[in-house]
Amino acid sequence: MFLNCHSYHSLRYGTLSIEALVQQAYKSRTKELVLTDINTVTGIYEFKKECENYGIKPIAGVEVRKENKLLYIAVAKEFSGIGEINRVLTAHNCDGEELTEKAPSFEQVFVIYPITNIPETLQEHEFIGLREEELNLMIRPELMSRTYKMVVLHPVTFST
């Protein structure tokens, strides 16, 4: 499963159409796919439909960024969990609320923090995302004790 996939709904970051993203996942024999466009959920319904056409389980999420900084990735446990994520985005976009470095206390959402923004304590539903080039950082004492909370973070933004 890829936890951090972007379509062209991720303005200035994603280049793939949702159809191309899902087709690429199908060719790779992916069984579950997480769409985490940046600060938007505009593609999730098309994503759900495309995934169902290919027998892939669609999982909705959002990559939450403040300006150019990745704060966290929010992944709905169930499709209904996207409502919690949407409330955060709506409060930011419509009411001017600041996006915080730490995710709110979600109930139906998994949270993955990048290694550059790990909170002091992690809740049960929160994890640390490590990119391939960051694996050597696992020898740090403050990270070694948290390996059970780590997931592979391999963003999919381009087809190559």
N, CA, C and O of each residue as an XYZ file, in Angstrom:
640
protein
N       0.849     -1.172      0.000
C       0.000      0.000      0.000
C       0.893      1.233      0.000
O       1.872      1.302      0.744
N       0.553      2.191     -0.830
C       1.248      3.470     -0.838
C       0.415      4.459     -0.030
O      -0.771      4.648     -0.298
N       1.048      5.092      0.968
C       0.342      5.956      1.908
C       0.267      7.416      1.495
O      -0.438      8.198      2.134
N       0.968      7.795      0.453
C       1.089      9.220      0.166
C       1.090      9.464     -1.347
O       2.125      9.774     -1.936
N      -0.077      9.318     -1.956
C      -0.197      9.478     -3.408
C      -0.869     10.802     -3.748
O      -1.842     11.215     -3.117
N      -0.318     11.445     -4.761
C      -0.846     12.738     -5.200
C      -1.357     12.651     -6.639
O      -0.774     11.976     -7.486
N      -2.441     13.342     -6.881
C      -2.928     13.517     -8.248
C      -2.707     14.980     -8.626
O      -2.110     15.741     -7.864
N      -3.184     15.360     -9.788
C      -3.021     16.762    -10.180
C      -3.898     17.702     -9.360
O      -3.861     18.916     -9.564
N      -4.680     17.160     -8.442
C      -5.423     18.010     -7.506
C      -4.475     18.638     -6.479
O      -4.831     19.617     -5.823
N      -3.275     18.078     -6.339
C      -2.231     18.670     -5.490
C      -1.532     19.741     -6.318
O      -0.505     19.486     -6.946
N      -2.086     20.906     -6.309
C      -1.579     21.976     -7.167
C      -0.089     22.200     -6.954
O       0.387     22.278     -5.822
N       0.638     22.302     -8.065
C       2.084     22.521     -8.101
C       2.901     21.319     -7.641
O       4.130     21.389     -7.644
N       2.267     20.222     -7.246
C       3.001     19.053     -6.788
C       2.670     17.808     -7.608
O       3.581     17.131     -8.085
N       1.396     17.494     -7.781
C       1.011     16.286     -8.473
C       0.879     16.498     -9.966
O       0.490     17.574    -10.420
N       1.204     15.475    -10.722
C       1.088     15.568    -12.175
C       0.137     14.517    -12.745
O      -0.310     14.647    -13.885
N      -0.172     13.498    -11.983
C      -0.973     12.386    -12.484
C      -2.471     12.667    -12.390
O      -2.948     13.259    -11.422
N      -3.186     12.237    -13.396
C      -4.643     12.238    -13.268
C      -4.991     11.105    -12.311
O      -4.183     10.203    -12.089
N      -6.166     11.152    -11.760
C      -6.588     10.080    -10.854
C      -6.656      8.768    -11.616
O      -6.264      7.723    -11.096
N      -7.149      8.816    -12.835
C      -7.225      7.610    -13.658
C      -5.831      7.010    -13.864
O      -5.655      5.800    -13.725
N      -4.847      7.838    -14.191
C      -3.478      7.347    -14.406
C      -2.874      6.789    -13.121
O      -2.180      5.773    -13.149
N      -3.135      7.449    -12.002
C      -2.632      6.979    -10.714
C      -3.183      5.596    -10.388
O      -2.435      4.703     -9.989
N      -4.482      5.422    -10.556
C      -5.120      4.137    -10.244
C      -4.675      3.059    -11.230
O      -4.439      1.919    -10.830
N      -4.559      3.399    -12.495
C      -4.070      2.426    -13.483
C      -2.657      1.972    -13.149
O      -2.339      0.788    -13.260
N      -1.814      2.907    -12.743
C      -0.441      2.568    -12.363
C      -0.445      1.645    -11.139
O       0.333      0.694    -11.075
N      -1.311      1.924    -10.182
C      -1.424      1.074     -8.997
C      -1.894     -0.326     -9.392
O      -1.384     -1.320     -8.875
N      -2.853     -0.407    -10.294
C      -3.368     -1.691    -10.760
C      -2.264     -2.507    -11.432
O      -2.128     -3.705    -11.181
N      -1.488     -1.858    -12.275
C      -0.385     -2.548    -12.958
C       0.671     -3.035    -11.972
O       1.373     -4.011    -12.237
N       0.779     -2.352    -10.839
C       1.735     -2.739     -9.798
C       1.140     -3.754     -8.824
O       1.780     -4.134     -7.844
N      -0.088     -4.188     -9.102
C      -0.804     -5.164     -8.272
C      -1.081     -4.640     -6.863
O      -1.088     -5.405     -5.899
N      -1.304     -3.366     -6.755
C      -1.629     -2.739     -5.477
C      -3.060     -3.098     -5.107
O      -3.965     -3.009     -5.936
N      -3.256     -3.500     -3.870
C      -4.589     -3.899     -3.400
C      -5.329     -2.749     -2.708
O      -6.558     -2.694     -2.726
N      -4.565     -1.829     -2.097
C      -5.126     -0.674     -1.403
C      -4.320      0.549     -1.792
O      -3.103      0.472     -1.959
N      -4.996      1.674     -1.936
C      -4.319      2.888     -2.374
C      -4.860      4.077     -1.588
O      -6.071      4.231     -1.427
N      -3.943      4.919     -1.099
C      -4.334      6.084     -0.314
C      -4.065      7.349     -1.125
O      -2.922      7.630     -1.485
N      -5.110      8.101     -1.406
C      -4.962      9.383     -2.087
C      -4.820     10.467     -1.025
O      -5.716     10.663     -0.204
N      -3.683     11.171     -1.047
C      -3.437     12.228     -0.061
C      -3.015     13.499     -0.790
O      -1.877     13.952     -0.662
N      -3.925     14.055     -1.538
C      -3.619     15.313     -2.206
C      -3.384     16.392     -1.153
O      -3.851     16.282     -0.019
N      -2.665     17.421     -1.535
C      -2.236     18.452     -0.597
C      -3.371     19.435     -0.299
O      -3.853     20.150     -1.177
N      -3.774     19.440      0.972
C      -4.784     20.360      1.503
C      -6.103     20.355      0.728
O      -6.806     21.364      0.678
N      -6.430     19.213      0.125
C      -7.695     19.143     -0.614
C      -8.204     17.700     -0.688
O      -7.434     16.742     -0.649
N      -9.513     17.587     -0.794
C     -10.146     16.288     -1.001
C     -10.978     16.287     -2.282
O     -11.853     15.440     -2.457
N     -10.708     17.221     -3.161
C     -11.552     17.382     -4.354
C     -11.566     16.161     -5.262
O     -12.505     15.995     -6.041
N     -10.568     15.312     -5.186
C     -10.528     14.161     -6.081
C     -11.013     12.855     -5.496
O     -10.955     11.828     -6.172
N     -11.495     12.857     -4.246
C     -11.760     11.572     -3.605
C     -12.923     10.783     -4.209
O     -12.886      9.552     -4.202
N     -13.933     11.442     -4.722
C     -15.062     10.690     -5.272
C     -14.694     10.050     -6.610
O     -15.064      8.908     -6.880
N     -13.973     10.783     -7.437
C     -13.466     10.198     -8.685
C     -12.491      9.067     -8.356
O     -12.499      8.026     -9.013
N     -11.654      9.272     -7.342
C     -10.690      8.272     -6.895
C     -11.407      6.991     -6.446
O     -11.008      5.889     -6.823
N     -12.445      7.137     -5.655
C     -13.216      5.980     -5.178
C     -13.795      5.203     -6.356
O     -13.710      3.975     -6.402
N     -14.376      5.917     -7.293
C     -14.979      5.284     -8.467
C     -13.930      4.537     -9.300
O     -14.155      3.396     -9.703
N     -12.786      5.181     -9.555
C     -11.724      4.543    -10.347
C     -11.174      3.308     -9.652
O     -10.963      2.274    -10.286
N     -10.943      3.416     -8.354
C     -10.425      2.266     -7.610
C     -11.388      1.088     -7.669
O     -10.965     -0.053     -7.856
N     -12.656      1.355     -7.514
C     -13.657      0.292     -7.564
C     -13.679     -0.371     -8.939
O     -13.912     -1.576     -9.035
N     -13.442      0.392    -10.000
C     -13.384     -0.166    -11.352
C     -12.240     -1.165    -11.506
O     -12.320     -2.077    -12.329
N     -11.177     -0.997    -10.720
C      -9.996     -1.849    -10.830
C      -9.852     -2.827     -9.666
O      -8.848     -3.534     -9.577
N     -10.834     -2.877     -8.780
C     -10.768     -3.808     -7.653
C      -9.739     -3.422     -6.599
O      -9.201     -4.285     -5.906
N      -9.467     -2.138     -6.480
C      -8.523     -1.620     -5.491
C      -9.321     -0.948     -4.382
O     -10.282     -0.227     -4.651
N      -8.921     -1.187     -3.130
C      -9.599     -0.531     -2.019
C      -9.142      0.926     -1.946
O      -7.956      1.190     -1.749
N     -10.079      1.882     -2.103
C      -9.708      3.301     -2.023
C      -9.677      3.770     -0.572
O     -10.578      3.465      0.209
N      -8.645      4.503     -0.226
C      -8.538      5.089      1.110
C      -8.282      6.579      0.924
O      -7.368      6.982      0.204
N      -9.102      7.386      1.581
C      -9.010      8.836      1.424
C      -8.160      9.454      2.523
O      -8.178      9.020      3.675
N      -7.427     10.464      2.135
C      -6.612     11.190      3.095
C      -6.225     12.543      2.544
O      -6.674     12.943      1.470
N      -5.389     13.247      3.288
C      -4.916     14.569      2.885
C      -3.504     14.755      3.418
O      -3.203     14.379      4.551
N      -2.653     15.332      2.603
C      -1.354     15.777      3.076
C      -1.544     17.217      3.533
O      -1.835     18.098      2.724
N      -1.380     17.449      4.816
C      -1.620     18.775      5.381
C      -0.308     19.559      5.390
O       0.669     19.174      6.033
N      -0.322     20.653      4.665
C       0.862     21.523      4.558
C       0.493     22.943      4.948
O      -0.618     23.415      4.706
N       1.456     23.603      5.557
C       1.340     25.022      5.853
C       2.417     25.689      5.024
O       3.611     25.535      5.280
N       1.968     26.438      4.018
C       2.862     27.003      3.016
C       3.609     25.836      2.356
O       2.979     25.005      1.702
N       4.921     25.755      2.511
C       5.671     24.694      1.844
C       6.091     23.581      2.793
O       6.831     22.681      2.395
N       5.632     23.627      4.043
C       6.069     22.683      5.061
C       5.034     21.581      5.288
O       3.861     21.857      5.540
N       5.485     20.336      5.196
C       4.625     19.197      5.498
C       4.434     19.115      7.007
O       5.403     18.959      7.750
N       3.192     19.218      7.460
C       2.890     19.095      8.881
C       2.600     17.652      9.249
O       3.177     17.110     10.191
N       1.690     17.029      8.490
C       1.338     15.627      8.728
C       0.465     15.139      7.579
O      -0.041     15.921      6.774
N       0.310     13.840      7.533
C      -0.580     13.213      6.564
C      -1.721     12.601      7.362
O      -1.489     11.840      8.300
N      -2.940     12.928      6.996
C      -4.124     12.415      7.672
C      -4.794     11.402      6.751
O      -5.117     11.707      5.603
N      -4.999     10.188      7.272
C      -5.586      9.100      6.486
C      -6.839      8.598      7.197
O      -6.773      8.156      8.344
N      -7.968      8.667      6.520
C      -9.235      8.240      7.113
C      -9.224      6.739      7.373
O      -8.883      5.953      6.489
N      -9.597      6.342      8.590
C      -9.695      4.912      8.919
C     -10.831      4.276      8.123
O     -10.710      3.161      7.617
N     -11.909      4.995      8.029
C     -13.066      4.623      7.222
C     -13.330      5.804      6.308
O     -12.846      6.905      6.572
N     -14.086      5.603      5.238
C     -14.335      6.708      4.321
C     -15.001      7.875      5.041
O     -14.800      9.031      4.669
N     -15.792      7.580      6.067
C     -16.462      8.649      6.816
C     -15.473      9.515      7.601
O     -15.807     10.649      7.946
N     -14.277      9.020      7.889
C     -13.271      9.794      8.610
C     -12.805     11.017      7.856
O     -12.215     11.925      8.442
N     -13.065     11.050      6.566
C     -12.649     12.202      5.776
C     -13.379     13.468      6.246
O     -12.880     14.576      6.048
N     -14.549     13.313      6.864
C     -15.280     14.464      7.409
C     -14.483     15.202      8.472
O     -14.511     16.431      8.528
N     -13.771     14.458      9.319
C     -12.937     15.091     10.350
C     -11.821     15.905      9.706
O     -11.528     17.023     10.128
N     -11.212     15.335      8.689
C     -10.139     16.024      7.985
C     -10.698     17.267      7.293
O     -10.087     18.336      7.319
N     -11.863     17.109      6.679
C     -12.505     18.222      5.975
C     -12.808     19.392      6.900
O     -12.683     20.549      6.498
N     -13.205     19.100      8.139
C     -13.503     20.171      9.086
C     -12.257     21.016      9.372
O     -12.345     22.237      9.502
N     -11.101     20.358      9.468
C      -9.848     21.092      9.692
C      -9.536     21.978      8.492
O      -9.180     23.146      8.650
N      -9.671     21.416      7.291
C      -9.388     22.192      6.081
C     -10.372     23.334      5.886
O      -9.984     24.428      5.476
N     -11.638     23.086      6.177
C     -12.657     24.128      6.036
C     -12.409     25.258      7.026
O     -12.531     26.432      6.675
N     -12.062     24.908      8.261
C     -11.780     25.938      9.272
C     -10.584     26.784      8.842
O     -10.547     27.989      9.091
N      -9.624     26.159      8.208
C      -8.448     26.890      7.730
C      -8.790     27.763      6.518
O      -8.484     28.955      6.495
N      -9.419     27.159      5.525
C      -9.689     27.862      4.270
C     -10.805     28.897      4.362
O     -10.736     29.939      3.709
N     -11.820     28.625      5.157
C     -12.979     29.521      5.212
C     -12.979     30.461      6.419
O     -13.456     31.593      6.338
N     -12.434     29.973      7.542
C     -12.485     30.764      8.771
C     -11.129     31.343      9.166
O     -11.021     32.062     10.159
N     -10.102     31.029      8.391
C      -8.782     31.584      8.661
C      -8.037     30.968      9.833
O      -7.042     31.527     10.295
N      -8.510     29.812     10.326
C      -7.808     29.157     11.432
C      -6.458     28.643     10.952
O      -6.323     28.153      9.831
N      -5.473     28.763     11.817
C      -4.123     28.300     11.486
C      -4.062     26.774     11.492
O      -4.699     26.122     12.319
N      -3.299     26.219     10.574
C      -2.998     24.799     10.614
C      -1.896     24.612     11.649
O      -0.873     25.295     11.603
N      -2.101     23.700     12.569
C      -1.140     23.494     13.652
C      -0.148     22.392     13.313
O      -0.439     21.498     12.519
N       1.030     22.471     13.929
C       2.080     21.477     13.709
C       1.618     20.101     14.155
O       1.955     19.098     13.525
N       0.860     20.044     15.222
C       0.320     18.784     15.733
C      -1.117     18.649     15.249
O      -1.894     19.604     15.284
N      -1.446     17.477     14.809
C      -2.806     17.220     14.324
C      -3.801     17.301     15.479
O      -3.452     17.018     16.625
N      -5.034     17.685     15.177
C      -6.069     17.658     16.225
C      -6.313     16.215     16.669
O      -5.841     15.274     16.033
N      -7.038     16.056     17.741
C      -7.347     14.705     18.245
C      -8.448     14.086     17.393
O      -9.631     14.165     17.724
N      -8.040     13.479     16.309
C      -8.982     12.804     15.425
C      -9.463     11.510     16.064
O      -8.761     10.914     16.881
N     -10.671     11.077     15.685
C     -11.195      9.798     16.167
C     -11.169      8.729     15.079
O     -10.951      7.554     15.374
N     -11.387      9.121     13.829
C     -11.467      8.170     12.719
C     -10.365      8.395     11.694
O     -10.552      8.128     10.507
N      -9.203      8.891     12.155
C      -8.138      9.256     11.239
C      -6.787      8.811     11.798
O      -6.488      9.035     12.971
N      -5.976      8.182     10.951
C      -4.582      7.920     11.281
C      -3.779      9.158     10.894
O      -4.110      9.837      9.922
N      -2.733      9.449     11.647
C      -1.877     10.592     11.367
C      -0.443     10.096     11.212
O       0.045      9.310     12.024
N       0.220     10.562     10.167
C       1.615     10.215      9.929
C       2.408     11.519      9.892
O       2.164     12.390      9.057
N       3.356     11.631     10.808
C       4.202     12.825     10.871
C       5.502     12.579     10.127
O       6.055     11.481     10.189
N       5.995     13.591      9.424
C       7.326     13.445      8.824
C       8.377     13.521      9.926
O       8.102     14.023     11.016
N       9.549     13.034      9.651
C      10.613     13.022     10.647
C      10.989     14.427     11.105
O      11.570     14.596     12.177
N      10.664     15.419     10.310
C      10.973     16.815     10.661
C       9.929     17.446     11.577
O      10.084     18.598     11.981
N       8.868     16.709     11.911
C       7.788     17.283     12.718
C       7.168     16.245     13.659
O       5.945     16.125     13.727
N       7.990     15.510     14.370
C       7.473     14.483     15.271
C       7.148     15.110     16.619
O       8.014     15.735     17.233
N       5.910     14.954     17.091
C       5.582     15.472     18.423
C       6.303     14.667     19.512
O       6.757     13.548     19.276
N       6.397     15.246     20.679
C       7.078     14.577     21.789
C       6.413     13.252     22.140
O       7.090     12.258     22.400
N       5.089     13.246     22.145
C       4.364     12.001     22.406
C       3.430     11.731     21.230
O       2.878     12.651     20.626
N       3.270     10.455     20.925
C       2.384     10.040     19.845
C       1.183      9.310     20.427
O       1.328      8.456     21.301
N       0.008      9.649     19.940
C      -1.193      8.926     20.339
C      -1.231      7.590     19.598
O      -0.437      7.355     18.686
N      -2.149      6.727     19.991
C      -2.239      5.389     19.407
C      -2.406      5.423     17.889
O      -1.879      4.560     17.186
N      -3.134      6.410     17.387
C      -3.423      6.496     15.951
C      -2.391      7.330     15.179
O      -2.600      7.632     14.004
N      -1.288      7.700     15.823
C      -0.270      8.534     15.190
C       1.017      7.752     14.946
O       1.424      6.916     15.753
N       1.649      8.051     13.800
C       2.844      7.318     13.381
C       3.894      8.278     12.835
O       3.635      9.463     12.623
N       5.074      7.736     12.619
C       6.181      8.495     12.040
C       6.432      7.933     10.649
O       6.593      6.723     10.488
N       6.466      8.789      9.657
C       6.742      8.364      8.287
C       8.206      8.589      7.949
O       8.724      9.695      8.096
N       8.867      7.532      7.497
C      10.275      7.621      7.109
C      10.404      7.395      5.621
O       9.866      6.432      5.075
N      11.122      8.288      4.971
C      11.432      8.114      3.554
C      12.688      7.254      3.442
O      13.458      7.138      4.396
N      12.884      6.668      2.297
C      14.028      5.783      2.074
C      15.346      6.465      2.445
O      16.204      5.860      3.087
N      15.500      7.708      2.044
C      16.757      8.416      2.309
C      16.929      8.800      3.784
O      17.985      9.305      4.167
N      15.909      8.569      4.609
C      15.990      8.894      6.026
C      16.238      7.668      6.909
O      16.346      7.801      8.128
N      16.329      6.491      6.315
C      16.488      5.267      7.096
C      17.720      5.287      7.995
O      17.700      4.718      9.086
N      18.783      5.932      7.550
C      19.989      5.984      8.375
C      19.773      6.783      9.660
O      20.571      6.660     10.588
N      18.732      7.587      9.741
C      18.439      8.362     10.942
C      17.863      7.508     12.062
O      17.764      7.962     13.202
N      17.482      6.274     11.746
C      16.899      5.392     12.750
C      17.880      5.044     13.864
O      17.464      4.528     14.902
N      19.155      5.309     13.676
C      20.127      5.014     14.731
C      20.102      6.064     15.847
O      20.711      5.864     16.898
N      19.420      7.149     15.630
C      19.295      8.160     16.679
C      18.544      7.566     17.870
O      17.496      6.943     17.695
N      19.073      7.756     19.072
C      18.424      7.178     20.264
C      16.951      7.568     20.406
O      16.127      6.740     20.796
N      16.617      8.821     20.093
C      15.222      9.260     20.244
C      14.284      8.592     19.236
O      13.068      8.582     19.431
N      14.844      8.036     18.163
C      14.024      7.332     17.178
C      14.040      5.819     17.380
O      13.056      5.141     17.084
N      15.134      5.301     17.874
C      15.250      3.847     18.047
C      14.134      3.286     18.930
O      13.652      2.177     18.698
N      13.735      4.037     19.920
C      12.686      3.562     20.828
C      11.291      3.675     20.216
O      10.311      3.233     20.816
N      11.198      4.260     19.033
C       9.889      4.462     18.407
C       9.726      3.690     17.105
O       8.815      3.988     16.331
N      10.563      2.729     16.846
C      10.482      2.024     15.568
C       9.129      1.338     15.370
O       8.687      1.171     14.233
N       8.481      0.946     16.435
C       7.166      0.298     16.318
C       6.087      1.265     15.818
O       4.996      0.836     15.442
N       6.387      2.558     15.812
C       5.442      3.568     15.348
C       5.796      4.093     13.953
O       5.220      5.082     13.500
N       6.736      3.439     13.274
C       7.204      3.941     11.983
C       6.568      3.215     10.809
O       6.302      2.014     10.860
N       6.333      3.978      9.756
C       5.826      3.431      8.502
C       6.694      3.973      7.371
O       7.343      5.009      7.519
N       6.701      3.275      6.258
C       7.447      3.732      5.097
C       6.653      4.829      4.403
O       5.468      4.672      4.110
N       7.321      5.922      4.152
C       6.686      7.053      3.475
C       7.362      7.205      2.115
O       8.482      7.703      2.000
N       6.638      6.758      1.093
C       7.169      6.800     -0.276
C       6.147      7.523     -1.139
O       5.264      6.889     -1.717
N       6.260      8.851     -1.232
C       5.267      9.597     -2.001
C       5.216      9.192     -3.469
O       6.242      8.921     -4.092
N       4.019      9.158     -3.999
C       3.818      8.905     -5.427
C       3.236     10.176     -6.014
O       2.099     10.549     -5.727
N       4.034     10.834     -6.840
C       3.631     12.120     -7.421
C       3.749     12.100     -8.943
O       2.984     12.756     -9.650
N       4.718     11.337     -9.428
C       4.990     11.228    -10.872
C       4.867      9.767    -11.276
O       4.886      8.877    -10.427
N       4.741      9.528    -12.566
C       4.622      8.138    -13.025
C       5.968      7.454    -13.192
O       6.020      6.235    -13.354
N       7.056      8.209    -13.155
C       8.384      7.589    -13.326
C       9.161      7.650    -12.037
O      10.298      7.182    -11.979
